[in-house]
Amino acid sequence: MEDLSGNEDEEGKVIHIVNRTYTIPYLAAIRDNGENMVVKDEGKEFRIYYVQELGRKMQLLLKCTVRE
């Protein structure tokens, strides 16, 4: 897991956005449908918005985000 946090100003309100990447073992189901899934970590649900295959069927890099 790598934490890539940031802030966003929306109509005068500061919203904290947490972006993370997770590297996991390769699973075909996640490679094919990951954008419809979430990662549950530290009591939060991170929406997966991108799945990248690392190596040939070795690992997957999941790019995730959650708004707080």
N, CA, C and O atoms as a printed pandas DataFrame, in Angstrom:
     atom_number atom_name residue_name chain_id  residue_number  x_coord  y_coord  z_coord
0              1         N          MET        A               1    0.838   -1.167    0.000
1              2        CA          MET        A               1    0.000    0.000    0.000
2              3         C          MET        A               1    0.882    1.228    0.000
3              4         O          MET        A               1    1.863    1.305    0.739
4              5         N          GLU        A               2    0.523    2.195   -0.841
5              6        CA          GLU        A               2    1.210    3.482   -0.873
6              7         C          GLU        A               2    0.149    4.563   -0.772
7              8         O          GLU        A               2   -0.802    4.572   -1.553
8              9         N          ASP        A               3    0.300    5.470    0.175
9             10        CA          ASP        A               3   -0.676    6.528    0.416
10            11         C          ASP        A               3   -0.307    7.768   -0.395
11            12         O          ASP        A               3    0.808    8.275   -0.282
12            13         N          LEU        A               4   -1.243    8.258   -1.215
13            14        CA          LEU        A               4   -1.028    9.440   -2.060
14            15         C          LEU        A               4   -2.162   10.425   -1.795
15            16         O          LEU        A               4   -2.985   10.653   -2.681
16            17         N          SER        A               5   -2.230   11.015   -0.606
17            18        CA          SER        A               5   -3.349   11.855   -0.187
18            19         C          SER        A               5   -3.328   13.235   -0.823
19            20         O          SER        A               5   -2.310   13.685   -1.349
20            21         N          GLY        A               6   -4.481   13.895   -0.762
21            22        CA          GLY        A               6   -4.590   15.247   -1.267
22            23         C          GLY        A               6   -5.842   15.923   -0.739
23            24         O          GLY        A               6   -6.661   15.286   -0.076
24            25         N          ASN        A               7   -5.996   17.198   -1.026
25            26        CA          ASN        A               7   -7.168   17.968   -0.626
26            27         C          ASN        A               7   -7.819   18.574   -1.853
27            28         O          ASN        A               7   -7.169   18.780   -2.878
28            29         N          GLU        A               8   -9.100   18.856   -1.741
29            30        CA          GLU        A               8   -9.836   19.465   -2.835
30            31         C          GLU        A               8  -10.785   20.501   -2.236
31            32         O          GLU        A               8  -11.419   20.251   -1.211
32            33         N          ASP        A               9  -10.878   21.648   -2.871
33            34        CA          ASP        A               9  -11.781   22.698   -2.418
34            35         C          ASP        A               9  -13.037   22.622   -3.275
35            36         O          ASP        A               9  -12.978   22.798   -4.492
36            37         N          GLU        A              10  -14.167   22.360   -2.638
37            38        CA          GLU        A              10  -15.425   22.213   -3.358
38            39         C          GLU        A              10  -16.449   23.163   -2.747
39            40         O          GLU        A              10  -16.929   22.933   -1.637
40            41         N          GLU        A              11  -16.782   24.222   -3.465
41            42        CA          GLU        A              11  -17.750   25.234   -3.017
42            43         C          GLU        A              11  -17.394   25.781   -1.640
43            44         O          GLU        A              11  -18.261   25.890   -0.772
44            45         N          GLY        A              12  -16.134   26.122   -1.435
45            46        CA          GLY        A              12  -15.699   26.716   -0.179
46            47         C          GLY        A              12  -15.441   25.722    0.932
47            48         O          GLY        A              12  -15.028   26.117    2.022
48            49         N          LYS        A              13  -15.676   24.431    0.684
49            50        CA          LYS        A              13  -15.435   23.400    1.684
50            51         C          LYS        A              13  -14.192   22.613    1.286
51            52         O          LYS        A              13  -13.997   22.282    0.116
52            53         N          VAL        A              14  -13.373   22.325    2.259
53            54        CA          VAL        A              14  -12.185   21.521    1.989
54            55         C          VAL        A              14  -12.560   20.058    2.208
55            56         O          VAL        A              14  -13.012   19.674    3.287
56            57         N          ILE        A              15  -12.367   19.259    1.181
57            58        CA          ILE        A              15  -12.672   17.835    1.238
58            59         C          ILE        A              15  -11.353   17.084    1.129
59            60         O          ILE        A              15  -10.559   17.324    0.219
60            61         N          HIS        A              16  -11.135   16.186    2.053
61            62        CA          HIS        A              16   -9.900   15.395    2.046
62            63         C          HIS        A              16  -10.106   14.179    1.147
63            64         O          HIS        A              16  -11.042   13.405    1.346
64            65         N          ILE        A              17   -9.234   14.016    0.163
65            66        CA          ILE        A              17   -9.291   12.876   -0.744
66            67         C          ILE        A              17   -8.071   12.015   -0.476
67            68         O          ILE        A              17   -6.940   12.500   -0.483
68            69         N          VAL        A              18   -8.310   10.737   -0.242
69            70        CA          VAL        A              18   -7.213    9.807   -0.001
70            71         C          VAL        A              18   -7.072    8.937   -1.244
71            72         O          VAL        A              18   -8.000    8.222   -1.622
72            73         N          ASN        A              19   -5.911    9.004   -1.869
73            74        CA          ASN        A              19   -5.583    8.146   -3.001
74            75         C          ASN        A              19   -4.539    7.152   -2.536
75            76         O          ASN        A              19   -3.551    7.524   -1.903
76            77         N          ARG        A              20   -4.759    5.894   -2.852
77            78        CA          ARG        A              20   -3.809    4.854   -2.472
78            79         C          ARG        A              20   -3.599    3.899   -3.629
79            80         O          ARG        A              20   -4.455    3.743   -4.500
80            81         N          THR        A              21   -2.453    3.273   -3.616
81            82        CA          THR        A              21   -2.208    2.166   -4.531
82            83         C          THR        A              21   -1.931    0.924   -3.700
83            84         O          THR        A              21   -1.257    0.988   -2.672
84            85         N          TYR        A              22   -2.447   -0.182   -4.145
85            86        CA          TYR        A              22   -2.215   -1.474   -3.514
86            87         C          TYR        A              22   -1.620   -2.399   -4.559
87            88         O          TYR        A              22   -2.077   -2.415   -5.701
88            89         N          THR        A              23   -0.614   -3.163   -4.189
89            90        CA          THR        A              23   -0.066   -4.193   -5.049
90            91         C          THR        A              23   -0.464   -5.533   -4.450
91            92         O          THR        A              23   -0.151   -5.833   -3.297
92            93         N          ILE        A              24   -1.164   -6.338   -5.256
93            94        CA          ILE        A              24   -1.694   -7.615   -4.774
94            95         C          ILE        A              24   -1.280   -8.728   -5.735
95            96         O          ILE        A              24   -0.881   -8.450   -6.866
96            97         N          PRO        A              25   -1.372   -9.986   -5.297
97            98        CA          PRO        A              25   -1.134  -11.096   -6.219
98            99         C          PRO        A              25   -2.180  -11.080   -7.342
99           100         O          PRO        A              25   -3.301  -10.609   -7.150
100          101         N          TYR        A              26   -1.807  -11.589   -8.487
101          102        CA          TYR        A              26   -2.674  -11.599   -9.665
102          103         C          TYR        A              26   -3.916  -12.447   -9.419
103          104         O          TYR        A              26   -3.823  -13.587   -8.965
104          105         N          LEU        A              27   -5.082  -11.876   -9.723
105          106        CA          LEU        A              27   -6.356  -12.595   -9.727
106          107         C          LEU        A              27   -7.127  -12.131  -10.956
107          108         O          LEU        A              27   -7.391  -10.939  -11.113
108          109         N          ALA        A              28   -7.485  -13.064  -11.824
109          110        CA          ALA        A              28   -8.159  -12.721  -13.077
110          111         C          ALA        A              28   -9.469  -11.981  -12.823
111          112         O          ALA        A              28   -9.796  -11.057  -13.568
112          113         N          ALA        A              29  -10.223  -12.357  -11.803
113          114        CA          ALA        A              29  -11.508  -11.714  -11.511
114          115         C          ALA        A              29  -11.322  -10.239  -11.187
115          116         O          ALA        A              29  -12.137   -9.409  -11.590
116          117         N          ILE        A              30  -10.263   -9.905  -10.464
117          118        CA          ILE        A              30  -10.000   -8.501  -10.135
118          119         C          ILE        A              30   -9.486   -7.762  -11.355
119          120         O          ILE        A              30   -9.857   -6.610  -11.578
120          121         N          ARG        A              31   -8.632   -8.406  -12.157
121          122        CA          ARG        A              31   -8.147   -7.770  -13.391
122          123         C          ARG        A              31   -9.315   -7.413  -14.307
123          124         O          ARG        A              31   -9.319   -6.345  -14.919
124          125         N          ASP        A              32  -10.305   -8.299  -14.406
125          126        CA          ASP        A              32  -11.420   -8.101  -15.328
126          127         C          ASP        A              32  -12.506   -7.171  -14.787
127          128         O          ASP        A              32  -13.134   -6.450  -15.562
128          129         N          ASN        A              33  -12.740   -7.173  -13.472
129          130        CA          ASN        A              33  -13.862   -6.420  -12.898
130          131         C          ASN        A              33  -13.468   -5.501  -11.757
131          132         O          ASN        A              33  -14.336   -5.059  -11.004
132          133         N          GLY        A              34  -12.196   -5.203  -11.608
133          134        CA          GLY        A              34  -11.725   -4.409  -10.478
134          135         C          GLY        A              34  -12.350   -3.039  -10.357
135          136         O          GLY        A              34  -12.558   -2.557   -9.244
136          137         N          GLU        A              35  -12.658   -2.391  -11.484
137          138        CA          GLU        A              35  -13.246   -1.048  -11.423
138          139         C          GLU        A              35  -14.645   -1.044  -10.792
139          140         O          GLU        A              35  -15.171    0.020  -10.467
140          141         N          ASN        A              36  -15.245   -2.214  -10.620
141          142        CA          ASN        A              36  -16.561   -2.334   -9.981
142          143         C          ASN        A              36  -16.443   -2.791   -8.531
143          144         O          ASN        A              36  -17.447   -3.119   -7.900
144          145         N          MET        A              37  -15.217   -2.814   -7.999
145          146        CA          MET        A              37  -14.972   -3.337   -6.659
146          147         C          MET        A              37  -14.421   -2.248   -5.736
147          148         O          MET        A              37  -14.070   -1.154   -6.176
148          149         N          VAL        A              38  -14.358   -2.579   -4.456
149          150        CA          VAL        A              38  -13.763   -1.706   -3.455
150          151         C          VAL        A              38  -12.744   -2.499   -2.648
151          152         O          VAL        A              38  -12.808   -3.726   -2.576
152          153         N          VAL        A              39  -11.803   -1.778   -2.041
153          154        CA          VAL        A              39  -10.843   -2.361   -1.106
154          155         C          VAL        A              39  -11.217   -1.847    0.271
155          156         O          VAL        A              39  -11.289   -0.636    0.480
156          157         N          LYS        A              40  -11.454   -2.746    1.212
157          158        CA          LYS        A              40  -11.756   -2.350    2.584
158          159         C          LYS        A              40  -10.457   -2.356    3.374
159          160         O          LYS        A              40   -9.786   -3.382    3.484
160          161         N          ASP        A              41  -10.107   -1.182    3.931
161          162        CA          ASP        A              41   -8.863   -1.034    4.681
162          163         C          ASP        A              41   -9.063    0.040    5.739
163          164         O          ASP        A              41   -9.597    1.111    5.448
164          165         N          GLU        A              42   -8.644   -0.236    6.946
165          166        CA          GLU        A              42   -8.735    0.708    8.067
166          167         C          GLU        A              42  -10.155    1.227    8.264
167          168         O          GLU        A              42  -10.346    2.399    8.589
168          169         N          GLY        A              43  -11.150    0.367    8.072
169          170        CA          GLY        A              43  -12.544    0.742    8.275
170          171         C          GLY        A              43  -13.132    1.611    7.185
171          172         O          GLY        A              43  -14.238    2.126    7.345
172          173         N          LYS        A              44  -12.421    1.792    6.071
173          174        CA          LYS        A              44  -12.898    2.617    4.959
174          175         C          LYS        A              44  -13.002    1.761    3.711
175          176         O          LYS        A              44  -12.325    0.741    3.580
176          177         N          GLU        A              45  -13.858    2.191    2.797
177          178        CA          GLU        A              45  -13.988    1.517    1.510
178          179         C          GLU        A              45  -13.362    2.394    0.434
179          180         O          GLU        A              45  -13.835    3.499    0.168
180          181         N          PHE        A              46  -12.301    1.896   -0.178
181          182        CA          PHE        A              46  -11.599    2.606   -1.244
182          183         C          PHE        A              46  -12.102    2.087   -2.585
183          184         O          PHE        A              46  -12.022    0.890   -2.862
184          185         N          ARG        A              47  -12.617    2.985   -3.414
185          186        CA          ARG        A              47  -13.125    2.611   -4.736
186          187         C          ARG        A              47  -11.946    2.423   -5.681
187          188         O          ARG        A              47  -11.097    3.306   -5.808
188          189         N          ILE        A              48  -11.896    1.271   -6.341
189          190        CA          ILE        A              48  -10.835    1.001   -7.318
190          191         C          ILE        A              48  -11.214    1.700   -8.617
191          192         O          ILE        A              48  -12.290    1.452   -9.162
192          193         N          TYR        A              49  -10.338    2.575   -9.119
193          194        CA          TYR        A              49  -10.628    3.251  -10.376
194          195         C          TYR        A              49   -9.684    2.829  -11.499
195          196         O          TYR        A              49   -9.883    3.231  -12.645
196          197         N          TYR        A              50   -8.650    2.019  -11.194
197          198        CA          TYR        A              50   -7.747    1.555  -12.242
198          199         C          TYR        A              50   -7.031    0.296  -11.777
199          200         O          TYR        A              50   -6.570    0.219  -10.638
200          201         N          VAL        A              51   -6.942   -0.688  -12.663
201          202        CA          VAL        A              51   -6.224   -1.927  -12.387
202          203         C          VAL        A              51   -5.146   -2.090  -13.444
203          204         O          VAL        A              51   -5.437   -2.056  -14.640
204          205         N          GLN        A              52   -3.902   -2.267  -13.012
205          206        CA          GLN        A              52   -2.781   -2.431  -13.935
206          207         C          GLN        A              52   -2.091   -3.754  -13.640
207          208         O          GLN        A              52   -1.777   -4.053  -12.488
208          209         N          GLU        A              53   -1.857   -4.543  -14.679
209          210        CA          GLU        A              53   -1.158   -5.813  -14.531
210          211         C          GLU        A              53    0.350   -5.556  -14.482
211          212         O          GLU        A              53    0.896   -4.858  -15.337
212          213         N          LEU        A              54    1.009   -6.121  -13.486
213          214        CA          LEU        A              54    2.458   -6.004  -13.337
214          215         C          LEU        A              54    3.077   -7.359  -13.643
215          216         O          LEU        A              54    2.841   -8.325  -12.917
216          217         N          GLY        A              55    3.861   -7.440  -14.700
217          218        CA          GLY        A              55    4.390   -8.733  -15.115
218          219         C          GLY        A              55    3.282   -9.561  -15.731
219          220         O          GLY        A              55    2.113   -9.181  -15.663
220          221         N          ARG        A              56    3.620  -10.647  -16.310
221          222        CA          ARG        A              56    2.604  -11.506  -16.932
222          223         C          ARG        A              56    1.968  -12.385  -15.859
223          224         O          ARG        A              56    2.560  -13.366  -15.408
224          225         N          LYS        A              57    0.768  -12.020  -15.467
225          226        CA          LYS        A              57   -0.009  -12.743  -14.454
226          227         C          LYS        A              57    0.769  -12.924  -13.150
227          228         O          LYS        A              57    0.710  -13.977  -12.514
228          229         N          MET        A              58    1.502  -11.869  -12.767
229          230        CA          MET        A              58    2.278  -11.922  -11.526
230          231         C          MET        A              58    1.573  -11.153  -10.405
231          232         O          MET        A              58    1.252  -11.714   -9.358
232          233         N          GLN        A              59    1.335   -9.845  -10.648
233          234        CA          GLN        A              59    0.730   -8.980   -9.639
234          235         C          GLN        A              59   -0.200   -7.989  -10.318
235          236         O          GLN        A              59   -0.161   -7.799  -11.534
236          237         N          LEU        A              60   -1.044   -7.358   -9.494
237          238        CA          LEU        A              60   -1.906   -6.278   -9.958
238          239         C          LEU        A              60   -1.648   -5.047   -9.113
239          240         O          LEU        A              60   -1.458   -5.145   -7.901
240          241         N          LEU        A              61   -1.642   -3.890   -9.750
241          242        CA          LEU        A              61   -1.553   -2.610   -9.064
242          243         C          LEU        A              61   -2.953   -2.005   -9.091
243          244         O          LEU        A              61   -3.509   -1.756  -10.161
244          245         N          LEU        A              62   -3.516   -1.771   -7.915
245          246        CA          LEU        A              62   -4.858   -1.193   -7.804
246          247         C          LEU        A              62   -4.724    0.259   -7.397
247          248         O          LEU        A              62   -4.111    0.560   -6.373
248          249         N          LYS        A              63   -5.284    1.157   -8.176
249          250        CA          LYS        A              63   -5.314    2.581   -7.826
250          251         C          LYS        A              63   -6.705    2.850   -7.263
251          252         O          LYS        A              63   -7.718    2.573   -7.904
252          253         N          CYS        A              64   -6.729    3.398   -6.047
253          254        CA          CYS        A              64   -7.993    3.553   -5.305
254          255         C          CYS        A              64   -8.122    4.961   -4.758
255          256         O          CYS        A              64   -7.137    5.686   -4.619
256          257         N          THR        A              65   -9.370    5.339   -4.446
257          258        CA          THR        A              65   -9.625    6.646   -3.856
258          259         C          THR        A              65  -10.824    6.562   -2.911
259          260         O          THR        A              65  -11.702    5.714   -3.067
260          261         N          VAL        A              66  -10.837    7.460   -1.931
261          262        CA          VAL        A              66  -11.987    7.641   -1.036
262          263         C          VAL        A              66  -12.046    9.112   -0.664
263          264         O          VAL        A              66  -11.013    9.749   -0.461
264          265         N          ARG        A              67  -13.253    9.648   -0.576
265          266        CA          ARG        A              67  -13.449   11.034   -0.151
266          267         C          ARG        A              67  -13.896   11.055    1.288
267          268         O          ARG        A              67  -14.768   10.284    1.690
268          269         N          GLU        A              68  -13.292   11.951    2.074
269          270        CA          GLU        A              68  -13.665   12.070    3.491
270          271         C          GLU        A              68  -14.238   13.440    3.755
271          272         O          GLU        A              68  -14.614   13.744    4.887
